[in-house]
Amino acid sequence: MSLDSLAALAERPERAAILLDVDGTLAPIVRRPGEARVPEKTRAEISRLAGRYALVACISGRTGADAERLVGVDGVRYVGVHGLELEPEAEEWRERIHSFASSIDWPVEDKGLTVSFHYRQAGDEEAALEYLEEVAERARQEGLVPRFGRKVLEVRPPVRADKGTAVRHLLAEDGLQRALYAGDDSTDLDAFRALDGLELAVRVAVSSDEVPDGLVAGADVVVRSPLELLHLLRRL
């Protein structure tokens, strides 16, 4: 089924979208987000796809500007902060998000509309996770929305936006009913679900030891690394 779907997608690229997460999908996971790199061969492949398909987009937890800097390919649509950048009402929560982050005794990654607390480098991950669970509860009490991902707690505004709403927005904007989405984390499940009902949909999970429950189960195709994803993209 998966190979047939890939072939069908590739037969009519002018009617299809290629939608990609960035960290853990195009760029291998690293200890510090600032050290992430998209390999040159992957960038070259994305450039080829951008010249062939109706839409190629990167939908990232990073800001759109940071995703564009990291991927560095022209002709690609960049959507940041899990789709929040497409929702004007999210801006109203920026100051409250920053105020909350400043009250937490933990290094923070500031993405403007959200903040993230990473614990990949913690000496005691169990203790770090216990502390961040307390932070998550404090966030809920302040009307914010906490969400755990791969060794990270993200705190975001209570605005209905996620990678799924971003996917639906992009596809509707271009009137597309065929799409492939590839991702590696719990936030990508929203994007998987957003492909329901399309004429042709291919959901690709980039698996790892940290893959969240449900991602592999919800995928049409599973690859084991960003390198294997590159090989898959070359079929398109």
Secondary structure, DSSP 8 states (H G I E B T S, - for coil): -HHHHHHHHHH-GGGEEEEE--BTTTB---SSGGG----HHHHHHHHHHHTTSSEEEEE-SS-HHHHHHHH--TT-EEE-GGGGGG-GGGGGGHHHHHHHHHTSSS--EE-SS-EEEE-TT-SSHHHHHHHHHHHHHHHHHTT-EEEEETTEEEEE-S-S--HHHHHHHHHHHHT--EEEEEE-STTHHHHHHHTTT-SEEEEEEE--TT--TTTTTT-SEEESSHHHHHHHHTT-
